[in-house]
Amino acid sequence: MPICRSRERCEELVSCVADHPVAGQFSRRRGALRDGLRAVLLARGAGRKPASGSGRAHQHTAVIADVHGNAPALEAVLAECARLSVDSYLFLGDAVGYGPKPRECVQRLAELRRAQCIRGNHDHAMGSGVFDTGMNRLARSCAGWTHEQLSREEREWLVTLPLDAGGDGWLAVHGAPKDPRRFFAYVYELTFEENLEHIARNNVQLCFCGHTHVQFVHERTLAGGYRKTGTPEHSKLERGRTLLINPGSVGQPRDGDVRAAFAVWHREQESVSLHRVPYAVELVVESLRELNLPHELGERLLRGA
């Protein structure tokens, strides 16, 4: 007798698998089982996919990036996401590096329900154990310690994350969309126009990126011009308009604001909102001090720079 006769029952079964407690080293396998169950059950005809805005289709997707081992900041963002009725997640990479809680952050991200995760340069370095490419002096100073904190399964999860994610008219990368490696190049004042031009040529209307740790919205206008729109509360998708959005950094902000940053993609409303949330920065600084990690790591958190 069929276990599931509707899409809702299938999703309920998948959710039970996703919520079942397991040890951290098995979280990746549980994720694979969850995804496999969803694919098999729905492929057997348990109901059609709901139309946009109905049923359990993704409507409000939290876009988070650059957690960097900062567990208190990540928990504060996830709590705020729950308050905002977020129903899915898009993680743009760099779960680890700099921060004192790399394992906790990897495990938390790996266990998120209805999440797409991609690889950042720190994820690649910590997963592979190769620290000599794409990392600055301060990053390399704590890279060995971070690598040693992670289990083999956690390193494997990091290094096997895809380099990008996307769908109809949208793309997500860690670094710059123009960079074929996806996680080394930056989008900043001198490069945002060429990156907007690149995604527009490839029929991408909305692109999310991280890596700079600075929350911003860059736009290719309806008239074909380019501008940096700062950080408005909402950015609306319109035909002919191209947006390149950085949600900011959860755990290592560098735009002068010490609060954790993220964005919410309101798919049905075709808009993106930017958010900040406070967290216990001093506790993270104290943890870094107790671990005898470079004092500059804590100073940067306190300055948001």
Phi and psi restraints in degrees (value plus and minus 20) as a CYANA .aco file:
   2 PRO   PHI     -78.3   -38.3
   2 PRO   PSI     118.0   158.0
   3 ILE   PHI     -95.2   -55.2
   3 ILE   PSI     -60.6   -20.6
   4 CYS   PHI    -143.8  -103.8
   4 CYS   PSI     104.8   144.8
   5 ARG   PHI    -127.7   -87.7
   5 ARG   PSI     -20.7    19.3
   6 SER   PHI    -165.4  -125.4
   6 SER   PSI     141.6   181.6
   7 ARG   PHI     -81.3   -41.3
   7 ARG   PSI     -58.4   -18.4
   8 GLU   PHI     -81.5   -41.5
   8 GLU   PSI     -61.9   -21.9
   9 ARG   PHI     -87.3   -47.3
   9 ARG   PSI     -55.9   -15.9
  10 CYS   PHI     -82.1   -42.1
  10 CYS   PSI     -66.8   -26.8
  11 GLU   PHI     -83.8   -43.8
  11 GLU   PSI     -54.1   -14.1
  12 GLU   PHI     -83.9   -43.9
  12 GLU   PSI     -62.9   -22.9
  13 LEU   PHI     -84.4   -44.4
  13 LEU   PSI     -64.6   -24.6
  14 VAL   PHI     -81.8   -41.8
  14 VAL   PSI     -60.4   -20.4
  15 SER   PHI     -83.3   -43.3
  15 SER   PSI     -57.8   -17.8
  16 CYS   PHI     -82.2   -42.2
  16 CYS   PSI     -61.3   -21.3
  17 VAL   PHI     -84.1   -44.1
  17 VAL   PSI     -64.0   -24.0
  18 ALA   PHI     -85.2   -45.2
  18 ALA   PSI     -52.4   -12.4
  19 ASP   PHI    -108.6   -68.6
  19 ASP   PSI     -31.4     8.6
  20 HIS   PHI     -88.0   -48.0
  20 HIS   PSI     108.4   148.4
  21 PRO   PHI     -89.3   -49.3
  21 PRO   PSI     112.8   152.8
  22 VAL   PHI    -159.3  -119.3
  22 VAL   PSI     142.4   182.4
  23 ALA   PHI     -84.5   -44.5
  23 ALA   PSI     132.3   172.3
  24 GLY   PHI     -75.5   -35.5
  24 GLY   PSI     -55.8   -15.8
  25 GLN   PHI     -89.7   -49.7
  25 GLN   PSI     -32.7     7.3
  26 PHE   PHI    -123.7   -83.7
  26 PHE   PSI     -16.4    23.6
  27 SER   PHI     -83.7   -43.7
  27 SER   PSI     -56.6   -16.6
  28 ARG   PHI     -86.3   -46.3
  28 ARG   PSI     -59.9   -19.9
  29 ARG   PHI     -86.8   -46.8
  29 ARG   PSI     -58.0   -18.0
  30 ARG   PHI     -83.8   -43.8
  30 ARG   PSI     -59.6   -19.6
  31 GLY   PHI     -81.6   -41.6
  31 GLY   PSI     -60.2   -20.2
  32 ALA   PHI     -85.9   -45.9
  32 ALA   PSI     -59.7   -19.7
  33 LEU   PHI     -83.9   -43.9
  33 LEU   PSI     -63.4   -23.4
  34 ARG   PHI     -78.7   -38.7
  34 ARG   PSI     -69.4   -29.4
  35 ASP   PHI     -85.6   -45.6
  35 ASP   PSI     -58.0   -18.0
  36 GLY   PHI     -85.7   -45.7
  36 GLY   PSI     -61.2   -21.2
  37 LEU   PHI     -81.0   -41.0
  37 LEU   PSI     -65.8   -25.8
  38 ARG   PHI     -80.0   -40.0
  38 ARG   PSI     -65.2   -25.2
  39 ALA   PHI     -83.7   -43.7
  39 ALA   PSI     -64.2   -24.2
  40 VAL   PHI     -89.6   -49.6
  40 VAL   PSI     -67.3   -27.3
  41 LEU   PHI     -83.5   -43.5
  41 LEU   PSI     -64.0   -24.0
  42 LEU   PHI     -92.7   -52.7
  42 LEU   PSI     -50.5   -10.5
  43 ALA   PHI     -87.2   -47.2
  43 ALA   PSI     -41.7    -1.7
  44 ARG   PHI    -106.5   -66.5
  44 ARG   PSI     -11.0    29.0
  45 GLY   PHI      72.0   112.0
  45 GLY   PSI       2.2    42.2
  46 ALA   PHI     -99.7   -59.7
  46 ALA   PSI      44.1    84.1
  47 GLY   PHI      71.2   111.2
  47 GLY   PSI     129.8   169.8
  48 ARG   PHI     -98.9   -58.9
  48 ARG   PSI     137.8   177.8
  49 LYS   PHI     -85.1   -45.1
  49 LYS   PSI     111.9   151.9
  50 PRO   PHI     -81.7   -41.7
  50 PRO   PSI     129.9   169.9
  51 ALA   PHI     -87.3   -47.3
  51 ALA   PSI     139.3   179.3
  52 SER   PHI     -74.8   -34.8
  52 SER   PSI     108.9   148.9
  53 GLY   PHI      69.6   109.6
  53 GLY   PSI     -19.6    20.4
  54 SER   PHI    -141.6  -101.6
  54 SER   PSI     145.8   185.8
  55 GLY   PHI      35.5    75.5
  55 GLY   PSI    -153.8  -113.8
  56 ARG   PHI    -127.2   -87.2
  56 ARG   PSI      -0.5    39.5
  57 ALA   PHI     -82.2   -42.2
  57 ALA   PSI     127.0   167.0
  58 HIS   PHI     -80.5   -40.5
  58 HIS   PSI     108.0   148.0
  59 GLN   PHI    -139.7   -99.7
  59 GLN   PSI     -58.9   -18.9
  60 HIS   PHI    -148.8  -108.8
  60 HIS   PSI      83.7   123.7
  61 THR   PHI    -124.2   -84.2
  61 THR   PSI     100.4   140.4
  62 ALA   PHI     -96.3   -56.3
  62 ALA   PSI     111.0   151.0
  63 VAL   PHI    -129.4   -89.4
  63 VAL   PSI      94.4   134.4
  64 ILE   PHI    -146.7  -106.7
  64 ILE   PSI     130.5   170.5
  65 ALA   PHI    -171.5  -131.5
  65 ALA   PSI     137.0   177.0
  66 ASP   PHI      32.8    72.8
  66 ASP   PSI      41.0    81.0
  67 VAL   PHI     -93.5   -53.5
  67 VAL   PSI     -61.8   -21.8
  68 HIS   PHI      33.8    73.8
  68 HIS   PSI      28.8    68.8
  69 GLY   PHI      47.4    87.4
  69 GLY   PSI      -1.8    38.2
  70 ASN   PHI    -121.7   -81.7
  70 ASN   PSI      67.1   107.1
  71 ALA   PHI     -85.6   -45.6
  71 ALA   PSI     -63.4   -23.4
  72 PRO   PHI     -79.2   -39.2
  72 PRO   PSI     -59.7   -19.7
  73 ALA   PHI     -85.1   -45.1
  73 ALA   PSI     -62.2   -22.2
  74 LEU   PHI     -82.5   -42.5
  74 LEU   PSI     -64.0   -24.0
  75 GLU   PHI     -84.6   -44.6
  75 GLU   PSI     -57.2   -17.2
  76 ALA   PHI     -84.3   -44.3
  76 ALA   PSI     -60.5   -20.5
  77 VAL   PHI     -86.5   -46.5
  77 VAL   PSI     -64.0   -24.0
  78 LEU   PHI     -85.5   -45.5
  78 LEU   PSI     -56.0   -16.0
  79 ALA   PHI     -84.8   -44.8
  79 ALA   PSI     -61.4   -21.4
  80 GLU   PHI     -87.6   -47.6
  80 GLU   PSI     -56.0   -16.0
  81 CYS   PHI     -81.9   -41.9
  81 CYS   PSI     -60.6   -20.6
  82 ALA   PHI     -83.3   -43.3
  82 ALA   PSI     -60.1   -20.1
  83 ARG   PHI     -84.5   -44.5
  83 ARG   PSI     -52.1   -12.1
  84 LEU   PHI    -107.4   -67.4
  84 LEU   PSI     -13.6    26.4
  85 SER   PHI      41.6    81.6
  85 SER   PSI      17.4    57.4
  86 VAL   PHI     -84.0   -44.0
  86 VAL   PSI     117.9   157.9
  87 ASP   PHI    -137.6   -97.6
  87 ASP   PSI     -18.4    21.6
  88 SER   PHI    -182.6  -142.6
  88 SER   PSI     147.8   187.8
  89 TYR   PHI    -156.0  -116.0
  89 TYR   PSI     126.1   166.1
  90 LEU   PHI    -149.7  -109.7
  90 LEU   PSI      90.8   130.8
  91 PHE   PHI    -122.5   -82.5
  91 PHE   PSI     105.3   145.3
  92 LEU   PHI    -114.3   -74.3
  92 LEU   PSI      -9.6    30.4
  93 GLY   PHI      83.9   123.9
  93 GLY   PSI     147.6   187.6
  94 ASP   PHI      47.6    87.6
  94 ASP   PSI      48.0    88.0
  95 ALA   PHI     -92.2   -52.2
  95 ALA   PSI     -48.9    -8.9
  96 VAL   PHI    -147.6  -107.6
  96 VAL   PSI     157.4   197.4
  97 GLY   PHI      80.5   120.5
  97 GLY   PSI     113.6   153.6
  98 TYR   PHI      58.2    98.2
  98 TYR   PSI     -68.5   -28.5
  99 GLY   PHI    -104.7   -64.7
  99 GLY   PSI     144.1   184.1
 100 PRO   PHI    -106.1   -66.1
 100 PRO   PSI     -25.6    14.4
 101 LYS   PHI    -146.9  -106.9
 101 LYS   PSI      41.0    81.0
 102 PRO   PHI     -85.2   -45.2
 102 PRO   PSI     -62.2   -22.2
 103 ARG   PHI     -84.2   -44.2
 103 ARG   PSI     -65.4   -25.4
 104 GLU   PHI     -80.3   -40.3
 104 GLU   PSI     -59.2   -19.2
 105 CYS   PHI     -90.3   -50.3
 105 CYS   PSI     -62.4   -22.4
 106 VAL   PHI     -81.1   -41.1
 106 VAL   PSI     -66.5   -26.5
 107 GLN   PHI     -84.3   -44.3
 107 GLN   PSI     -60.9   -20.9
 108 ARG   PHI     -85.0   -45.0
 108 ARG   PSI     -64.1   -24.1
 109 LEU   PHI     -87.9   -47.9
 109 LEU   PSI     -60.2   -20.2
 110 ALA   PHI     -84.9   -44.9
 110 ALA   PSI     -45.5    -5.5
 111 GLU   PHI    -116.8   -76.8
 111 GLU   PSI     -20.8    19.2
 112 LEU   PHI     -82.1   -42.1
 112 LEU   PSI     115.7   155.7
 113 ARG   PHI    -100.1   -60.1
 113 ARG   PSI     124.5   164.5
 114 ARG   PHI      32.8    72.8
 114 ARG   PSI      34.0    74.0
 115 ALA   PHI    -143.5  -103.5
 115 ALA   PSI     122.1   162.1
 116 GLN   PHI    -131.6   -91.6
 116 GLN   PSI     108.5   148.5
 117 CYS   PHI    -143.7  -103.7
 117 CYS   PSI     118.8   158.8
 118 ILE   PHI    -143.1  -103.1
 118 ILE   PSI     148.7   188.7
 119 ARG   PHI    -112.9   -72.9
 119 ARG   PSI     115.9   155.9
 120 GLY   PHI    -123.8   -83.8
 120 GLY   PSI     153.6   193.6
 121 ASN   PHI     -85.2   -45.2
 121 ASN   PSI     -56.0   -16.0
 122 HIS   PHI     -90.1   -50.1
 122 HIS   PSI     -57.8   -17.8
 123 ASP   PHI     -79.5   -39.5
 123 ASP   PSI     -64.2   -24.2
 124 HIS   PHI     -83.9   -43.9
 124 HIS   PSI     -63.6   -23.6
 125 ALA   PHI     -86.1   -46.1
 125 ALA   PSI     -67.3   -27.3
 126 MET   PHI     -89.9   -49.9
 126 MET   PSI     -52.7   -12.7
 127 GLY   PHI     -92.7   -52.7
 127 GLY   PSI     -55.7   -15.7
 128 SER   PHI    -112.8   -72.8
 128 SER   PSI     -42.7    -2.7
 129 GLY   PHI      62.5   102.5
 129 GLY   PSI      -8.1    31.9
 130 VAL   PHI    -126.2   -86.2
 130 VAL   PSI      92.3   132.3
 131 PHE   PHI    -128.9   -88.9
 131 PHE   PSI     -14.6    25.4
 132 ASP   PHI    -115.5   -75.5
 132 ASP   PSI     -13.9    26.1
 133 THR   PHI    -148.9  -108.9
 133 THR   PSI     109.2   149.2
 134 GLY   PHI      53.0    93.0
 134 GLY   PSI       1.3    41.3
 135 MET   PHI    -152.3  -112.3
 135 MET   PSI     114.7   154.7
 136 ASN   PHI    -100.7   -60.7
 136 ASN   PSI     158.0   198.0
 137 ARG   PHI     -77.8   -37.8
 137 ARG   PSI     -65.1   -25.1
 138 LEU   PHI     -87.1   -47.1
 138 LEU   PSI     -58.2   -18.2
 139 ALA   PHI     -83.6   -43.6
 139 ALA   PSI     -63.0   -23.0
 140 ARG   PHI     -88.0   -48.0
 140 ARG   PSI     -47.3    -7.3
 141 SER   PHI     -85.4   -45.4
 141 SER   PSI     -44.3    -4.3
 142 CYS   PHI    -138.6   -98.6
 142 CYS   PSI     -13.1    26.9
 143 ALA   PHI     -85.6   -45.6
 143 ALA   PSI     -63.1   -23.1
 144 GLY   PHI     -81.8   -41.8
 144 GLY   PSI     -63.0   -23.0
 145 TRP   PHI     -81.5   -41.5
 145 TRP   PSI     -65.6   -25.6
 146 THR   PHI     -81.6   -41.6
 146 THR   PSI     -65.3   -25.3
 147 HIS   PHI     -77.4   -37.4
 147 HIS   PSI     -61.3   -21.3
 148 GLU   PHI     -90.2   -50.2
 148 GLU   PSI     -44.9    -4.9
 149 GLN   PHI     -92.6   -52.6
 149 GLN   PSI     -43.2    -3.2
 150 LEU   PHI    -108.6   -68.6
 150 LEU   PSI     122.1   162.1
 151 SER   PHI     -96.3   -56.3
 151 SER   PSI     147.8   187.8
 152 ARG   PHI     -79.6   -39.6
 152 ARG   PSI     -61.6   -21.6
 153 GLU   PHI     -84.9   -44.9
 153 GLU   PSI     -58.5   -18.5
 154 GLU   PHI     -89.1   -49.1
 154 GLU   PSI     -59.4   -19.4
 155 ARG   PHI     -83.2   -43.2
 155 ARG   PSI     -61.1   -21.1
 156 GLU   PHI     -83.5   -43.5
 156 GLU   PSI     -61.1   -21.1
 157 TRP   PHI     -79.2   -39.2
 157 TRP   PSI     -63.9   -23.9
 158 LEU   PHI     -84.3   -44.3
 158 LEU   PSI     -68.5   -28.5
 159 VAL   PHI     -97.2   -57.2
 159 VAL   PSI     -33.9     6.1
 160 THR   PHI    -122.0   -82.0
 160 THR   PSI     -15.9    24.1
 161 LEU   PHI     -83.4   -43.4
 161 LEU   PSI     125.0   165.0
 162 PRO   PHI     -86.5   -46.5
 162 PRO   PSI     139.9   179.9
 163 LEU   PHI    -101.4   -61.4
 163 LEU   PSI     -38.5     1.5
 164 ASP   PHI    -177.5  -137.5
 164 ASP   PSI     152.9   192.9
 165 ALA   PHI    -163.1  -123.1
 165 ALA   PSI     138.4   178.4
 166 GLY   PHI    -198.6  -158.6
 166 GLY   PSI     156.3   196.3
 167 GLY   PHI    -181.4  -141.4
 167 GLY   PSI    -175.0  -135.0
 168 ASP   PHI     -87.6   -47.6
 168 ASP   PSI      81.6   121.6
 169 GLY   PHI      64.3   104.3
 169 GLY   PSI     -15.6    24.4
 170 TRP   PHI    -156.5  -116.5
 170 TRP   PSI     137.2   177.2
 171 LEU   PHI    -167.1  -127.1
 171 LEU   PSI     127.8   167.8
 172 ALA   PHI    -154.2  -114.2
 172 ALA   PSI     109.8   149.8
 173 VAL   PHI    -157.1  -117.1
 173 VAL   PSI     146.5   186.5
 174 HIS   PHI    -101.9   -61.9
 174 HIS   PSI     -67.3   -27.3
 175 GLY   PHI    -119.2   -79.2
 175 GLY   PSI    -130.4   -90.4
 176 ALA   PHI    -131.5   -91.5
 176 ALA   PSI     114.3   154.3
 177 PRO   PHI     -82.2   -42.2
 177 PRO   PSI     -46.5    -6.5
 178 LYS   PHI     -93.8   -53.8
 178 LYS   PSI     -42.7    -2.7
 179 ASP   PHI     -98.6   -58.6
 179 ASP   PSI      96.9   136.9
 180 PRO   PHI     -82.9   -42.9
 180 PRO   PSI     -40.6    -0.6
 181 ARG   PHI    -101.9   -61.9
 181 ARG   PSI     -37.9     2.1
 182 ARG   PHI      57.3    97.3
 182 ARG   PSI     -48.3    -8.3
 183 PHE   PHI    -146.3  -106.3
 183 PHE   PSI      -6.3    33.7
 184 PHE   PHI    -125.0   -85.0
 184 PHE   PSI     -65.8   -25.8
 185 ALA   PHI     -95.9   -55.9
 185 ALA   PSI     134.7   174.7
 186 TYR   PHI    -129.8   -89.8
 186 TYR   PSI     130.4   170.4
 187 VAL   PHI    -120.2   -80.2
 187 VAL   PSI      94.0   134.0
 188 TYR   PHI    -165.6  -125.6
 188 TYR   PSI    -186.3  -146.3
 189 GLU   PHI     -75.5   -35.5
 189 GLU   PSI     -57.3   -17.3
 190 LEU   PHI    -106.6   -66.6
 190 LEU   PSI     -29.9    10.1
 191 THR   PHI    -143.4  -103.4
 191 THR   PSI     -26.6    13.4
 192 PHE   PHI     -86.8   -46.8
 192 PHE   PSI     -53.8   -13.8
 193 GLU   PHI     -85.7   -45.7
 193 GLU   PSI     -65.0   -25.0
 194 GLU   PHI     -88.0   -48.0
 194 GLU   PSI     -50.6   -10.6
 195 ASN   PHI     -93.0   -53.0
 195 ASN   PSI     -58.4   -18.4
 196 LEU   PHI     -82.3   -42.3
 196 LEU   PSI     -62.3   -22.3
 197 GLU   PHI     -82.6   -42.6
 197 GLU   PSI     -59.9   -19.9
 198 HIS   PHI     -82.2   -42.2
 198 HIS   PSI     -68.4   -28.4
 199 ILE   PHI     -90.5   -50.5
 199 ILE   PSI     -54.2   -14.2
 200 ALA   PHI     -82.7   -42.7
 200 ALA   PSI     -61.2   -21.2
 201 ARG   PHI     -82.8   -42.8
 201 ARG   PSI     -46.8    -6.8
 202 ASN   PHI    -118.8   -78.8
 202 ASN   PSI       0.1    40.1
 203 ASN   PHI      40.0    80.0
 203 ASN   PSI      13.6    53.6
 204 VAL   PHI    -122.5   -82.5
 204 VAL   PSI     101.4   141.4
 205 GLN   PHI    -111.9   -71.9
 205 GLN   PSI     -49.2    -9.2
 206 LEU   PHI    -154.2  -114.2
 206 LEU   PSI     103.5   143.5
 207 CYS   PHI    -148.8  -108.8
 207 CYS   PSI     112.8   152.8
 208 PHE   PHI    -125.3   -85.3
 208 PHE   PSI     120.4   160.4
 209 CYS   PHI    -166.8  -126.8
 209 CYS   PSI     141.6   181.6
 210 GLY   PHI    -144.8  -104.8
 210 GLY   PSI    -153.5  -113.5
 211 HIS   PHI      60.4   100.4
 211 HIS   PSI     -59.0   -19.0
 212 THR   PHI    -104.8   -64.8
 212 THR   PSI     -38.3     1.7
 213 HIS   PHI      46.8    86.8
 213 HIS   PSI       2.3    42.3
 214 VAL   PHI    -143.3  -103.3
 214 VAL   PSI     103.4   143.4
 215 GLN   PHI     -94.7   -54.7
 215 GLN   PSI     105.4   145.4
 216 PHE   PHI    -177.2  -137.2
 216 PHE   PSI     144.4   184.4
 217 VAL   PHI    -149.8  -109.8
 217 VAL   PSI     101.5   141.5
 218 HIS   PHI    -130.1   -90.1
 218 HIS   PSI     124.6   164.6
 219 GLU   PHI    -155.4  -115.4
 219 GLU   PSI     119.4   159.4
 220 ARG   PHI    -122.6   -82.6
 220 ARG   PSI      94.3   134.3
 221 THR   PHI     -96.8   -56.8
 221 THR   PSI     151.8   191.8
 222 LEU   PHI     -80.5   -40.5
 222 LEU   PSI     -49.1    -9.1
 223 ALA   PHI    -105.7   -65.7
 223 ALA   PSI     -21.7    18.3
 224 GLY   PHI      71.5   111.5
 224 GLY   PSI     -15.2    24.8
 225 GLY   PHI    -107.2   -67.2
 225 GLY   PSI     157.9   197.9
 226 TYR   PHI    -148.2  -108.2
 226 TYR   PSI     124.0   164.0
 227 ARG   PHI    -178.7  -138.7
 227 ARG   PSI     133.3   173.3
 228 LYS   PHI    -117.3   -77.3
 228 LYS   PSI      99.4   139.4
 229 THR   PHI    -115.4   -75.4
 229 THR   PSI     -12.0    28.0
 230 GLY   PHI      54.6    94.6
 230 GLY   PSI    -161.5  -121.5
 231 THR   PHI    -147.2  -107.2
 231 THR   PSI      51.7    91.7
 232 PRO   PHI     -88.3   -48.3
 232 PRO   PSI     138.8   178.8
 233 GLU   PHI     -82.5   -42.5
 233 GLU   PSI     -60.5   -20.5
 234 HIS   PHI    -154.6  -114.6
 234 HIS   PSI     119.3   159.3
 235 SER   PHI    -137.8   -97.8
 235 SER   PSI     103.7   143.7
 236 LYS   PHI    -116.6   -76.6
 236 LYS   PSI     114.0   154.0
 237 LEU   PHI    -101.1   -61.1
 237 LEU   PSI     110.3   150.3
 238 GLU   PHI    -156.2  -116.2
 238 GLU   PSI     129.9   169.9
 239 ARG   PHI     -78.0   -38.0
 239 ARG   PSI     110.5   150.5
 240 GLY   PHI      68.4   108.4
 240 GLY   PSI     -29.6    10.4
 241 ARG   PHI    -120.7   -80.7
 241 ARG   PSI     115.8   155.8
 242 THR   PHI    -137.5   -97.5
 242 THR   PSI     110.9   150.9
 243 LEU   PHI    -140.2  -100.2
 243 LEU   PSI     116.7   156.7
 244 LEU   PHI    -141.7  -101.7
 244 LEU   PSI      90.1   130.1
 245 ILE   PHI    -140.8  -100.8
 245 ILE   PSI     109.5   149.5
 246 ASN   PHI    -126.5   -86.5
 246 ASN   PSI      99.2   139.2
 247 PRO   PHI     -92.5   -52.5
 247 PRO   PSI     -25.3    14.7
 248 GLY   PHI      66.7   106.7
 248 GLY   PSI     158.2   198.2
 249 SER   PHI    -119.7   -79.7
 249 SER   PSI     114.0   154.0
 250 VAL   PHI     -88.1   -48.1
 250 VAL   PSI     -70.0   -30.0
 251 GLY   PHI    -132.9   -92.9
 251 GLY   PSI     -18.0    22.0
 252 GLN   PHI    -173.0  -133.0
 252 GLN   PSI      38.1    78.1
 253 PRO   PHI     -81.6   -41.6
 253 PRO   PSI     123.5   163.5
 254 ARG   PHI    -154.1  -114.1
 254 ARG   PSI      12.1    52.1
 255 ASP   PHI    -137.2   -97.2
 255 ASP   PSI       1.3    41.3
 256 GLY   PHI      65.7   105.7
 256 GLY   PSI     -20.8    19.2
 257 ASP   PHI    -135.6   -95.6
 257 ASP   PSI      97.6   137.6
 258 VAL   PHI     -95.9   -55.9
 258 VAL   PSI     -31.7     8.3
 259 ARG   PHI     -91.3   -51.3
 259 ARG   PSI     131.6   171.6
 260 ALA   PHI     -87.9   -47.9
 260 ALA   PSI     119.7   159.7
 261 ALA   PHI    -136.0   -96.0
 261 ALA   PSI     128.7   168.7
 262 PHE   PHI    -184.6  -144.6
 262 PHE   PSI     155.8   195.8
 263 ALA   PHI    -153.1  -113.1
 263 ALA   PSI     141.1   181.1
 264 VAL   PHI    -146.3  -106.3
 264 VAL   PSI     104.8   144.8
 265 TRP   PHI    -113.7   -73.7
 265 TRP   PSI      89.8   129.8
 266 HIS   PHI    -110.7   -70.7
 266 HIS   PSI      73.8   113.8
 267 ARG   PHI     -85.8   -45.8
 267 ARG   PSI     -63.6   -23.6
 268 GLU   PHI     -87.0   -47.0
 268 GLU   PSI     -59.1   -19.1
 269 GLN   PHI    -101.1   -61.1
 269 GLN   PSI     -27.6    12.4
 270 GLU   PHI      33.6    73.6
 270 GLU   PSI      33.9    73.9
 271 SER   PHI    -167.7  -127.7
 271 SER   PSI     143.8   183.8
 272 VAL   PHI    -149.8  -109.8
 272 VAL   PSI     111.2   151.2
 273 SER   PHI    -133.6   -93.6
 273 SER   PSI     123.5   163.5
 274 LEU   PHI    -123.3   -83.3
 274 LEU   PSI     123.6   163.6
 275 HIS   PHI    -158.3  -118.3
 275 HIS   PSI     135.2   175.2
 276 ARG   PHI    -154.9  -114.9
 276 ARG   PSI     127.3   167.3
 277 VAL   PHI    -163.9  -123.9
 277 VAL   PSI     115.2   155.2
 278 PRO   PHI     -94.7   -54.7
 278 PRO   PSI     137.0   177.0
 279 TYR   PHI    -170.8  -130.8
 279 TYR   PSI     155.0   195.0
 280 ALA   PHI    -100.9   -60.9
 280 ALA   PSI      59.3    99.3
 281 VAL   PHI     -79.3   -39.3
 281 VAL   PSI     -61.1   -21.1
 282 GLU   PHI     -80.7   -40.7
 282 GLU   PSI     -54.9   -14.9
 283 LEU   PHI     -85.9   -45.9
 283 LEU   PSI     -57.5   -17.5
 284 VAL   PHI     -87.8   -47.8
 284 VAL   PSI     -61.8   -21.8
 285 VAL   PHI     -81.3   -41.3
 285 VAL   PSI     -61.2   -21.2
 286 GLU   PHI     -84.5   -44.5
 286 GLU   PSI     -60.2   -20.2
 287 SER   PHI     -82.0   -42.0
 287 SER   PSI     -62.2   -22.2
 288 LEU   PHI     -81.3   -41.3
 288 LEU   PSI     -60.5   -20.5
 289 ARG   PHI     -85.4   -45.4
 289 ARG   PSI     -63.3   -23.3
 290 GLU   PHI     -84.9   -44.9
 290 GLU   PSI     -50.6   -10.6
 291 LEU   PHI    -104.5   -64.5
 291 LEU   PSI     -22.3    17.7
 292 ASN   PHI      40.8    80.8
 292 ASN   PSI      14.5    54.5
 293 LEU   PHI    -104.4   -64.4
 293 LEU   PSI     140.1   180.1
 294 PRO   PHI     -70.3   -30.3
 294 PRO   PSI     112.2   152.2
 295 HIS   PHI     -82.8   -42.8
 295 HIS   PSI     -44.7    -4.7
 296 GLU   PHI     -81.3   -41.3
 296 GLU   PSI     -48.2    -8.2
 297 LEU   PHI     -82.2   -42.2
 297 LEU   PSI     -64.0   -24.0
 298 GLY   PHI     -90.8   -50.8
 298 GLY   PSI     -57.9   -17.9
 299 GLU   PHI     -81.7   -41.7
 299 GLU   PSI     -57.4   -17.4
 300 ARG   PHI     -87.2   -47.2
 300 ARG   PSI     -57.7   -17.7
 301 LEU   PHI     -83.8   -43.8
 301 LEU   PSI     -59.6   -19.6
 302 LEU   PHI     -91.3   -51.3
 302 LEU   PSI     -43.2    -3.2
 303 ARG   PHI    -116.9   -76.9
 303 ARG   PSI     -39.0     1.0
 304 GLY   PHI      44.3    84.3
 304 GLY   PSI      22.0    62.0
